[in-house]
Amino acid sequence: MTYEERIKRIKEAAGKMRLMDDVFMAEVFSDRPDETGLLLRAILEKDDIQVLEAKTHSALTNTAGHSVGLDILASDSAGRIYDIEVQRRQDSALPRRARYYSSMIDKNSLDKGAEYSDLPESYVIFINEKDVLDHGRAVYRIERTVQDLWLPFGDGTHVVYVNGENRSDTPLGKLMHDFCVTDPDDMYYTELAERTRYLKQNREGLNNMSSVWDDLLNEFKQDAREEGLKEGREEGVKLGREEGVKLGREEGVKLGREEGVKLGREEGHAEGRREGRAEGRREGRAEGRLEERREILEVLGISYEEYEQKRSEYIMREEAADLSAYGRSRSVTDTETADPDAK
């Protein structure tokens, strides 16, 4: 990409930016104490604020934990410290985030050996695109209080939430309007309009915006990376759950089969034992009767073979007698049928 092509793309991107976009806002207020003072006076309604220094993208380090990067870190003639954050996402202006930012300002404001009373008064200000607290107020001022008495605690810390949807005919309402438009000609505040016009339309300003362009690209890459990681984790969880269900089902079938075979074998053994006992009892009774019969035959002096032979002969005579009786009855029946008047 040539220099001219790069400037053209930066101009196109800058033309779409608003003060509500943190990378552009940081460039507008970078080393601009007058514009930062205008901003603070409108939000806090304090006409005596005179900003001496305004730095953007200020890093407050914590070697033992989480470090933070502040959009605007400013100080005024009264020694007060201000952190100003622009938030487009509602879930970014968390109360605990404000608490942590406030603690990091304190950590970096008190020199070694200094008294706690030397801690400066501090403000953490969130300019939110939406009314994140959802009570319809233009601004929310939050301070610690003694709840039982409803008296201020007086520790010098302040948290402020600004409703970016406010369009009232007030200095703050006009400021929020200016934060949400792209064309400097539509702005109320001359100071902000001139600075915006310089960065969007002046060649020198566009050169300054080159770093904003790089920051924006890095931000897009980071957002894409985080989104990719999130989608990857969700997909991984989904696939892992499906694989887990599949493996669990297979393992369950296997364990169920093994348990079923075991139970079936045990039931089969039990059934076999019951049937075996019944069969054994039947055979035992028959064997017992046979043994009793042998003992009786032995007393009578008759061998078992002779007994079986006589038993067979007896059965044959009985069957022959039955057949003879059956034949006689059939003969009488046939005669009566042939001549019913014979008698």
C-alpha positions in Angstrom: 0.0 0.0 0.0 1.4 3.4 -1.0 1.5 6.4 1.3 -1.4 8.1 -0.6 -3.5 4.9 -0.5 -2.8 4.7 3.2 -3.9 8.3 3.8 -7.0 7.8 1.7 -8.0 4.7 3.7 -7.3 6.5 7.0 -9.5 9.4 5.9 -12.3 7.1 5.0 -12.1 5.3 8.4 -11.7 8.6 10.3 -14.8 10.0 8.6 -16.9 7.3 10.2 -15.4 7.7 13.7 -17.1 9.5 16.7 -15.9 10.7 20.0 -17.7 7.7 21.4 -15.1 5.5 19.7 -12.3 5.3 22.3 -9.4 5.3 19.8 -10.6 8.5 18.2 -11.6 10.1 21.5 -8.1 9.4 22.9 -6.6 11.2 19.9 -8.9 14.2 20.3 -8.0 14.7 23.9 -4.4 13.6 23.9 -2.3 16.3 25.5 -5.3 18.7 25.3 -6.0 20.0 28.8 -8.4 22.7 27.6 -10.7 20.2 25.7 -10.4 17.8 28.7 -11.4 20.6 31.1 -14.4 21.4 29.0 -15.4 17.7 29.2 -15.1 17.5 33.0 -16.9 20.8 33.7 -19.9 19.7 31.6 -20.1 16.3 33.3 -19.4 17.3 36.9 -21.0 20.8 36.7 -17.9 22.3 38.4 -16.9 25.5 36.7 -13.7 25.8 38.7 -12.0 22.8 37.1 -8.7 23.8 35.4 -7.0 20.8 33.9 -3.2 20.9 33.9 -2.4 17.6 32.2 -4.3 15.1 30.1 -2.7 11.9 28.9 -4.4 9.2 26.9 -3.8 5.4 26.9 -2.1 5.7 30.2 -0.9 2.4 31.7 -1.1 1.8 35.4 1.0 -1.3 36.2 0.6 -3.8 38.9 3.6 -6.1 39.1 1.8 -8.5 41.5 -1.5 -8.6 39.6 -3.7 -7.0 36.9 -2.5 -3.8 35.2 -4.9 -1.4 33.5 -4.9 1.0 30.6 -6.9 4.3 31.0 -8.5 6.2 28.1 -7.7 9.6 29.6 -5.8 10.3 32.8 -6.0 13.9 33.9 -5.1 16.1 36.8 -6.3 19.6 37.7 -5.0 22.7 39.6 -6.6 21.4 42.9 -4.6 18.1 42.7 -7.7 16.0 41.8 -7.1 13.0 39.5 -9.6 12.0 36.8 -9.9 8.8 34.8 -12.3 9.1 31.9 -13.4 6.0 30.0 -15.6 5.7 26.9 -17.7 2.6 26.9 -19.9 1.4 24.0 -20.5 -2.1 25.4 -22.9 -2.2 28.4 -21.1 -5.0 30.0 -17.8 -3.1 30.1 -18.8 -0.4 32.7 -19.0 -2.9 35.6 -19.1 -1.5 39.1 -16.2 -3.7 40.2 -14.2 -2.4 37.2 -14.8 1.1 38.6 -13.7 0.0 42.0 -10.5 -1.6 40.6 -9.6 1.4 38.5 -10.1 3.6 41.6 -7.8 1.4 43.6 -5.1 1.5 40.9 -5.2 5.3 40.8 -4.7 5.3 44.6 -1.9 2.8 44.3 -0.1 5.1 41.8 -0.8 8.3 43.6 0.7 7.8 47.0 4.5 8.0 47.4 6.4 5.7 49.7 6.4 7.0 53.2 3.5 9.5 52.5 0.5 9.8 54.8 -2.9 8.4 53.8 -4.3 11.9 54.1 -2.1 12.8 51.1 -4.2 10.7 48.8 -5.7 13.0 46.2 -9.4 13.2 45.5 -10.1 10.9 42.5 -12.9 10.5 39.9 -13.5 7.4 37.7 -15.9 8.5 34.9 -17.6 6.1 32.5 -19.2 7.8 29.4 -21.5 5.1 28.2 -23.3 5.0 24.9 -26.4 3.7 26.6 -28.1 4.2 29.9 -26.4 1.2 31.6 -28.0 1.8 35.0 -31.4 2.2 33.2 -33.0 4.8 35.5 -33.3 7.6 32.9 -30.8 9.9 34.6 -28.4 12.0 32.6 -25.6 11.3 35.1 -25.2 9.0 38.1 -22.8 10.1 40.9 -21.7 7.3 43.1 -19.9 7.7 46.5 -19.4 5.6 49.6 -21.9 6.4 52.4 -22.5 5.5 56.0 -25.7 3.6 55.4 -27.1 3.7 58.9 -26.9 7.5 58.9 -27.0 8.2 55.1 -24.0 10.4 55.5 -21.0 10.6 53.1 -18.0 8.5 54.1 -15.7 11.2 52.8 -12.8 9.0 51.5 -12.4 11.2 48.4 -13.3 8.6 45.8 -16.0 9.3 43.2 -17.5 7.1 40.5 -19.6 8.7 37.7 -21.7 7.1 35.1 -22.8 9.3 32.1 -25.8 8.4 30.0 -24.8 8.8 26.4 -28.4 8.8 25.3 -29.0 12.2 27.0 -29.9 14.9 24.4 -31.2 17.5 26.8 -30.7 21.2 26.2 -27.9 21.4 28.8 -24.1 21.5 28.5 -24.0 17.7 29.2 -26.8 16.9 26.7 -25.0 18.9 24.0 -21.7 17.2 24.8 -23.3 13.8 24.5 -24.7 14.9 21.1 -21.2 15.9 20.0 -19.9 12.5 21.2 -22.3 10.6 18.9 -22.0 12.5 15.5 -19.3 12.0 12.9 -19.5 15.4 11.1 -17.7 18.2 13.0 -20.2 20.7 11.4 -23.0 19.1 13.4 -21.2 19.7 16.8 -22.2 22.3 19.4 -18.8 22.7 21.0 -16.4 24.7 18.8 -13.3 23.4 20.5 -14.3 19.8 19.9 -15.5 20.5 16.3 -12.2 22.2 15.4 -10.1 19.3 16.8 -12.3 16.7 15.1 -12.1 18.6 11.8 -8.3 18.8 12.0 -7.9 15.0 12.6 -10.4 14.0 9.9 -9.7 16.6 7.1 -6.3 18.1 7.6 -3.4 16.2 6.0 -1.2 16.7 9.1 -4.1 15.5 11.3 -4.5 12.4 9.2 -0.8 11.7 9.6 -1.4 11.8 13.4 -4.3 9.5 12.8 -2.0 6.9 11.4 -1.3 5.5 14.9 -5.1 5.4 15.5 -5.5 3.4 12.3 -2.9 0.9 13.6 -4.5 0.8 17.0 -7.9 0.2 15.4 -6.5 -2.6 13.2 -5.0 -4.2 16.3 -8.3 -3.8 18.2 -10.1 -5.5 15.3 -7.6 -8.3 15.3 -7.9 -8.7 19.0 -11.7 -8.8 18.9 -11.5 -11.3 16.0 -9.1 -13.4 18.0 -11.3 -13.3 21.1 -14.4 -14.1 19.1 -12.5 -17.0 17.4 -11.4 -18.3 20.8 -15.0 -18.1 22.1 -16.4 -19.9 19.1 -13.7 -22.4 19.3 -14.4 -23.1 23.0 -18.1 -23.4 22.3 -17.5 -25.8 19.4 -15.0 -27.7 21.5 -17.5 -28.1 24.4 -20.2 -29.2 22.0 -18.0 -31.8 20.3 -16.7 -32.9 23.6 -20.2 -33.3 25.0 -21.3 -35.3 21.9 -18.2 -37.5 22.1 -18.7 -37.9 25.8 -22.3 -39.0 25.3 -21.2 -41.4 22.5 -18.5 -42.9 24.7 -20.8 -43.0 27.7 -23.4 -44.8 25.7 -20.9 -47.4 24.4 -19.5 -47.9 27.8 -23.0 -48.2 29.2 -23.9 -50.8 26.7 -20.8 -52.7 27.4 -21.3 -52.6 31.1 -24.9 -53.4 30.7 -24.1 -56.4 28.6 -21.5 -57.6 31.1 -24.0 -57.1 33.9 -26.7 -58.8 32.0 -24.5 -61.8 31.2 -23.5 -62.0 34.9 -27.1 -61.8 36.1 -28.3 -64.2 33.4 -25.6 -66.7 34.4 -26.5 -66.4 38.0 -30.2 -66.8 37.3 -29.4 -69.8 35.0 -27.4 -71.4 37.7 -30.2 -70.9 40.2 -32.8 -72.3 37.7 -30.6 -75.2 36.9 -30.1 -76.0 40.5 -33.8 -75.9 41.2 -34.6 -78.2 38.2 -31.7 -80.4 39.1 -33.0 -80.8 42.6 -36.5 -81.6 41.4 -35.2 -84.1 38.9 -33.0 -85.6 41.5 -35.9 -85.9 43.9 -38.0 -87.7 41.2 -35.2 -90.0 40.3 -34.5 -90.6 44.0 -38.1 -91.5 44.7 -38.2 -93.9 41.7 -35.0 -95.5 42.8 -36.2 -95.8 46.3 -39.4 -97.5 45.2 -37.4 -99.9 43.1 -35.1 -100.7 45.9 -38.1 -101.3 48.2 -39.6 -103.6 45.6 -36.3 -105.6 45.3 -36.2 -106.1 49.1 -39.8 -107.4 49.1 -39.1 -109.8 46.2 -36.0 -111.0 48.0 -38.0 -111.9 51.1 -40.6 -113.8 48.9 -37.7 -115.6 47.2 -38.6 -114.2 43.7 -35.9 -112.7 41.5 -36.5 -109.3 40.0 -36.3 -110.8 36.5 -39.0 -113.3 37.3 -41.1 -110.5 38.7 -40.7 -108.5 35.5 -41.7 -111.5 33.4 -44.8 -112.3 35.4 -45.7 -108.6 35.4 -45.4 -108.5 31.6 -47.6 -111.6 31.3 -50.2 -110.1 33.6 -50.3 -106.9 31.6 -50.7 -108.8 28.4 -53.6 -110.9 29.8 -55.4 -107.8 31.0 -55.0 -106.1 27.7 -56.4 -109.3 25.9 -59.3 -109.4 28.3 -60.1 -105.8 27.6 -60.0 -106.4 23.8 -62.3 -109.4 24.1 -64.8 -107.5 26.1 -64.7 -104.7 23.6 -65.3 -107.1 20.8 -68.4 -108.6 22.4 -70.0 -105.3 23.1 -69.5 -104.2 19.5 -71.1 -107.5 18.3 -74.3 -106.9 20.3 -74.5 -103.3 19.2 -74.3 -104.3 15.5 -77.1 -106.9 15.9 -79.4 -104.4 17.6 -78.8 -102.0 14.8 -79.5 -104.5 12.0 -82.8 -105.9 13.5 -84.5 -103.6 16.0 -87.6 -106.0 16.4 -85.5 -109.1 17.0 -86.3 -109.1 20.6 
